[in-house]
Amino acid sequence: MKLVRFGDGNGGSGMLQHTVFAGMLFLASVSSAQAQPKPDLPQGPVRIGVLGDMSGFNADVSGKGSLEAVRMATEDFGGSVLGKPIEVVSADHQNKPDIAAGIARNWFDNDKVDVVTDVVGSAATLAVMAVGNERKKIVLATNAASGEINGRLCNPYTVQYRSDTYAEAKSTAKGLLAQGGDTWFIVGADYIFGHTLASDLTDVVTSSGGKVLGSVFHPSNTSDLSSYILQAQASGAKVIAFANAGYDMVNSLKTASEFGLGVKGQQRVTGMLVYLTDIDSVGLPITQGLTLEADFYWNTDEQTRAFAQRYIERVGKMPTMVHAAAYSAVLTYLKAVQAAGTDDSDTVMAQMKKMPINDLYAHNAYIRPDGLLIHDLSMFQVKSPAESIGRWDDYKLLSTIAGNDAFRPLAESACPLIRHN
């Protein structure tokens, strides 16, 4: 290499030296930029974490079912995005918020997980949401229903992808109030979801001219609900509403039947959050005539039936609305990553919030600024044994409710991300 000696420091020599060095630095920076991958592209596999109850009392509406639904979504997307493979990891949070938060923190910090979904249980979901907010990672809450998730505890990185307690209460209560059910008693689960649902239901009933005569709350996953059902029965309320879910909902319906309460008696029972697996567990003789809201039902159209057939071959049961929600949410996330050209959380979330969403789960759907997915809901009635043609043929459609009519108006949102004039 030929060395060039620059001058003795006069203006002309110094300018030449400065120009040459600047040129060298420019070439070095170009070379370095060419050697590095584009910063907006994923630096490795795009990882999706399915965090839920894999073995406990919520396993029917989480666990393996949610995991398989997410795997189906990644397969249907093609297995890769932006030239990077899509990987799915899973863990059991054992229905404990501290464990859920710890797993999410480790996933984000050490395992390069990009997004977490499912997270059954409102308390666990709120714990994972907080971690996601700290780490600026997206949480797709496809299982928990508490309105607090899109309300006062909302954050920029969480999407509540399923119907919340307000929508569940409003859609179910309106139908029963129209049938003369103007007095209510609430039996709820003694944790965040149960109390939020009871509060939302009370607001809907009273604002519509009805009256809530009382409420009582039981521990989660309790085996004996007799004393709570007896209090409801003694109230004389025309409608006894269960603000619980899963194992507790199944026990509530069975216990109510043992005490002579039912959907056709003078004191009707209803569930604010009833899954298809609950109906299958309790049976049509007890649940026939029950009116309920659901985001998804497998036997709605060709698309839902095709999805359900694939799902049942993997899991052995029909998908519930939360399994369909997990499938839809992950597909939406991957489409947003593809459209945005990056897996950066802020960019992907912005893309998700401007995308229209229409698939086997979400119809006429969009994500609001408070992180709530607005989508059409359906009211169903449980068939009688004579009407059903076989196992899982449990619902008949009563009506469809437009998303903007079903969910709490944005103007009434308590989410701190929303500015009210």
LINTA-V603630 format. One record per pair of residues at least 6 apart in sequence whose ideal C-beta (glycine too) atoms are under 8 Angstrom apart, sorted by the first residue. I is the first residue (numbers start at 1). J is the second residue. Records with the same first field share a line. If there is no record, write none. Layout:
I=J / J
This chain:
4=20
6=13 / 14 / 16 / 17
7=13 / 14 / 16
37=43
40=341 / 342 / 344 / 347
41=82 / 83 / 84 / 341 / 342
42=81 / 82 / 84 / 114 / 337 / 342 / 343
44=84 / 112
45=84 / 85 / 86 / 87 / 112
46=81 / 82 / 84 / 85 / 86 / 87 / 114 / 334 / 337 / 343
47=86 / 87 / 88 / 89 / 107 / 111 / 112 / 113 / 114 / 115
48=70 / 74 / 86 / 87 / 88 / 89 / 113 / 114 / 115 / 116 / 117 / 330 / 333
49=88 / 89 / 90 / 91 / 104 / 107 / 111 / 113 / 115 / 116 / 117
50=66 / 67 / 70 / 88 / 89 / 90 / 91 / 116 / 117 / 118 / 326
51=90 / 91 / 93 / 100 / 103 / 104 / 107 / 116 / 117 / 118 / 119 / 128
52=58 / 62 / 63 / 66 / 67 / 90 / 92 / 93 / 118 / 119 / 120 / 143
53=59 / 62 / 63 / 92 / 93 / 94 / 95 / 120 / 121
54=62 / 63 / 64 / 67 / 90 / 91 / 92
55=63 / 92 / 94
56=92 / 94 / 95
57=95 / 221 / 246 / 247
58=95 / 120 / 121 / 246 / 247
60=246 / 275 / 277 / 317 / 320
61=120 / 143 / 245 / 246 / 275 / 277 / 320 / 322 / 323
62=118 / 120 / 143 / 322
63=92
64=315
65=311 / 315 / 317 / 319 / 320 / 322 / 323
66=117 / 118 / 120 / 142 / 143 / 322 / 323 / 326
67=88 / 90
68=311 / 314 / 315 / 323
69=311 / 319 / 323 / 324 / 326 / 327 / 330
70=88 / 117 / 118 / 326 / 327 / 330
71=88
72=307 / 310 / 311 / 314 / 327
73=326 / 327 / 328 / 330 / 331 / 334
74=86 / 88 / 330 / 334
76=331
77=86 / 331 / 334 / 335
79=85 / 86
80=86
81=334 / 337 / 338 / 343
82=337 / 338 / 341 / 342 / 343
86=334
89=107 / 111 / 113
91=103 / 107
93=99 / 100 / 103 / 119 / 121 / 124
95=120 / 121 / 124
96=124
97=121 / 123 / 124 / 126 / 127
98=127
100=119 / 121 / 124 / 125 / 127 / 128
101=127 / 128 / 130 / 131
104=116 / 127 / 128 / 131 / 132 / 139
105=131 / 135
107=113 / 116
108=131 / 132 / 135 / 137
109=135
113=137
114=137 / 138 / 343 / 345
115=137 / 138 / 139 / 140 / 330 / 333
116=128 / 132 / 137 / 138 / 139 / 140
117=139 / 140 / 141 / 142 / 326 / 329 / 330
118=142 / 143 / 322 / 326
119=125 / 128 / 139 / 141 / 142 / 143 / 144
120=143 / 144 / 322
121=143 / 144 / 193
122=144 / 145 / 146 / 148 / 149 / 191 / 192 / 193 / 196
123=191 / 192
124=144
125=139 / 141 / 143 / 144 / 146 / 149
126=144 / 146 / 148 / 149 / 153 / 192
128=139
129=139 / 141 / 149 / 153 / 155 / 157 / 158
130=155
131=137
132=138 / 139 / 155 / 157 / 158
133=155 / 156 / 157 / 158
136=157 / 345 / 346
137=157 / 345
138=157 / 158 / 159 / 333 / 345 / 348 / 349
139=157 / 158 / 159
140=159 / 161 / 326 / 329 / 330 / 333
141=149 / 158 / 159 / 160 / 161 / 162
142=161 / 162 / 322 / 325 / 326 / 329
143=162 / 322 / 325 / 326
144=160 / 193
145=162 / 163 / 164 / 165 / 168 / 193 / 197 / 245 / 273
146=164 / 165 / 192 / 193 / 196 / 197
147=164 / 165 / 166 / 196 / 200 / 408
148=192 / 196
149=158 / 160 / 164 / 371
150=160 / 164 / 368 / 370 / 371 / 372 / 413 / 415
151=370 / 413 / 414 / 415
152=414 / 415 / 416
154=370 / 371 / 415 / 416 / 417
155=371 / 417
156=346 / 349 / 371 / 417
157=345 / 349
158=371
159=329 / 349 / 352 / 367 / 371 / 372 / 373
160=371 / 372 / 373
161=325 / 328 / 329 / 373
162=295 / 321 / 322 / 325 / 373
163=171 / 293 / 295 / 321 / 377 / 406 / 407
164=372 / 407 / 408
165=193 / 196 / 197 / 199 / 200 / 201 / 272
166=200 / 204 / 407 / 408
167=293 / 377 / 406 / 407 / 408
168=197 / 200 / 272 / 273 / 293
169=197 / 200 / 201 / 203 / 204 / 272
170=200 / 204 / 406
171=293 / 377 / 379 / 401 / 406
172=241 / 270 / 272 / 291 / 292 / 293 / 379
173=184 / 201 / 204 / 205 / 208 / 210 / 241
174=204 / 208
175=291 / 379 / 398
176=239 / 268 / 270 / 291
177=205 / 208 / 209 / 210
180=238
181=210 / 238 / 239 / 268
182=209 / 210 / 211 / 238
183=210 / 211 / 212 / 213 / 236 / 237 / 238 / 239
184=201 / 205 / 210 / 211 / 212 / 213 / 237 / 238 / 239 / 240 / 241
185=212 / 213 / 214 / 215 / 231 / 232 / 235 / 237 / 239 / 240 / 241
186=198 / 201 / 202 / 212 / 214 / 215 / 216 / 241 / 242 / 243
187=215 / 216 / 217 / 218 / 225 / 228 / 229 / 231 / 232 / 240 / 241 / 242 / 243 / 244 / 252
188=194 / 195 / 197 / 198 / 215 / 216 / 217 / 218 / 242 / 243 / 244
189=217 / 218 / 219 / 220 / 243 / 244 / 245 / 248
190=217 / 218 / 219 / 220
191=220
193=243 / 244 / 245
194=217 / 243 / 244
195=217
197=243 / 272 / 273
198=215 / 217 / 243
201=212 / 241 / 243 / 272
202=212 / 215
205=211 / 212
206=212
213=235 / 236 / 237
214=231 / 235 / 237
216=228 / 231 / 232
218=225 / 228 / 244 / 248
220=244 / 248
221=247 / 248
222=248 / 251
223=251
225=248 / 251 / 252 / 255
226=255 / 259
229=240 / 252 / 255 / 256 / 259 / 261
230=259
232=240 / 261 / 267
233=240 / 259 / 261 / 267
236=267
237=267
238=266 / 267 / 268
239=267 / 268 / 269 / 270
240=256 / 261 / 267 / 268 / 269 / 270
241=269 / 270 / 271 / 272
242=248 / 249 / 252 / 253 / 269 / 270 / 271 / 272
243=272 / 273
244=252 / 271 / 273
245=273 / 275
246=275 / 278
249=271 / 273 / 274 / 275 / 278
250=278 / 281 / 282
252=269 / 271
253=269 / 271 / 278 / 282 / 286 / 287
254=282 / 286
256=262 / 269
257=286
261=267 / 268 / 269
262=268 / 269 / 286 / 289
263=269 / 270 / 287 / 288 / 289 / 290 / 291 / 382
264=289
269=290
270=290 / 291 / 292
271=278 / 290 / 292
274=290 / 292 / 294
275=320 / 321 / 322
276=294 / 297 / 298 / 318 / 319 / 320 / 321 / 392 / 394 / 395
277=317 / 318 / 320
278=287
279=287 / 290 / 382 / 394
280=317 / 318 / 391 / 392 / 394
284=382 / 383 / 384 / 385 / 388 / 394
285=385
287=382
288=382 / 383 / 384 / 385
289=381 / 382 / 384
290=381 / 382
291=379 / 380 / 381 / 382 / 398
292=379 / 380 / 381 / 382
293=377 / 378 / 379 / 380
294=321 / 377 / 378 / 380 / 395
295=321 / 324 / 325 / 361 / 375 / 377 / 378
296=304 / 319 / 320 / 321 / 324 / 325 / 360 / 361
297=304 / 321 / 378 / 380 / 395 / 397
298=304 / 305 / 307 / 308 / 318 / 319 / 392
299=305 / 308 / 392 / 393 / 395
300=378 / 397
303=360
304=324 / 360
307=319 / 324 / 327 / 360
308=318 / 319
311=318 / 319 / 323
312=318 / 319
318=392
319=327
321=361
324=360 / 361
325=361
327=360 / 361
328=357 / 359 / 360 / 361 / 362
331=359
332=352 / 355 / 357 / 359 / 362
333=348 / 352
335=355
336=348 / 349 / 351 / 352 / 355
337=343 / 348 / 351
339=351 / 355
340=347 / 348 / 350 / 351
342=348
352=367
353=366 / 367 / 368 / 369
355=366 / 367
356=365 / 366
357=365 / 366 / 367 / 373 / 375
358=364 / 365
361=375
362=373 / 375
363=375 / 376
364=375 / 376 / 402 / 403
365=373 / 374 / 375 / 376 / 403
366=373 / 374
367=373 / 374
368=374 / 410
369=410 / 415 / 417 / 418
370=410 / 413 / 415 / 417 / 418
371=415 / 417
372=407
374=403 / 404 / 407
375=403
376=400 / 401 / 402 / 403 / 406
377=400 / 401 / 403 / 406
378=397 / 398 / 399 / 400 / 401
379=397 / 398 / 399 / 400 / 401
380=395 / 396 / 397 / 398
381=395 / 396 / 398
382=394 / 395
383=393 / 394 / 395 / 396
387=396
388=394
410=418
411=420
